[in-house]
Amino acid sequence: MTDFEPDEAALSALPQTGEREVETALRPRKLADFVGQPRVREQLSLVLESARRRGVPPDHVLLSGPPGLGKTSMAMIIAAELDASIRITSGPALERAGDLAAMLSNLAEGDVLFIDEIHRIARPAEEMLYLAMEDFRVDVVVGKGPGATSIPLEIAPFTLVGATTRSGALTGPLRDRFGFTGQMEFYSPEELEQVVQRSADLLGISVDPHGRAEIARRSRGTPRIANRLLRRVRDYAEVRADGTGTLEVVRAALEVYDVDELGLDRLDRAVLAALVRSFGGGPVGVSTLAVAVGEEPSTVEEVCEPYLVRAGMLARTPRGRVATAAAWEHLGLQAPAEVAGVDAAAPTLFD
């Protein structure tokens, strides 16, 4: 749990800060500064402006989408736009109802409570959250057994902002209590170029248009990855070049850090190579595939597969994972005739 206060001086102190502080300082402070997500920004601006005009806290907000698209930044922007304080916690941290009750009782009127990975909140805390979201009160149970007493505790009106990477894992009662749901989408290369340009300006890095486009193209549609790659290009440019991120410097830097022309990293390529070379392109189960690359099945399924499927290199079928013709081609191999004739974009059981 932390308090967030906008700090313009943080930007001027970037060269002296660590990586975590740099990432925080790169976050946009206002909706107008937020790049991408035009639909969500428009909808959210209406929700916030309406609440400001009525002088009441806005409806509870749920932000869903893959990691790295700006859900935490959006929560901080909501607090900044409302000129309110924000308390930040995460679902796994709320193991008991008492943890949540203590946090809610310390909120002032109009505060924003941000719960990241809200789908992982413990069941007792979730049930307490229902009453808090609807009636702004919680029932605290004192004692145990027949002598237990329930004490109603009024809490100040607040706005809950929940973020989740798995909206389907939310229970129906919790999902229905949010007045606004924003679905965050992957970014286009053009939007990522704007992200890279803004971050480069804040970091004092010189990156030419071709270099920005190359970073954006390899960022997998994710601003967090774009900012991370930009910082690695900065390191390479400062040590092995003249400090400018030209196209040649960007390509050389990302080669050093094992990011190929499609944005695949070492683990992504290892998964594809195992699938193609060890299992003939599949089908193969995710557990077997994970053993082949020395990783946990959850890592392969949650970290690698989403982008490989989106890039059209891997298909999830009822029988297991299958490499598409694009995967064979990316590895410089000739796809078997039966694979080459399959449309990689054809829907699968999981579409």
BELVENMO-V634922 format. One line per field, one symbol per residue. phi: phi as a letter, one per 30 degrees, with the letter a starting at -180 (. if undefined). A space follows every 10 residues. Layout:
phi=???
This chain:
phi=.bccbebddd ddceeccddd ddddddddcb eddddihddd dddddddddd ddddibdded cccblddicj dddddddedd ddhbdbccbb eddcdbdddd dddddcdcdi dccccdhddc ddeeddddde ddddchabcc ccibidddbc cdbdbdebcc ccbbcbdddd deeddddddb bccdcddded dddddddddd dddiccbded dddddddcch ibeddedddd dddeedddcc bcjcddeddd ddddddcicd dcidcededd ddddddddbi jjdbdddddd ddcibdeddd dccceedddd dicbbcceck dbdddddedd dicddeeddd dcdddddcdc d
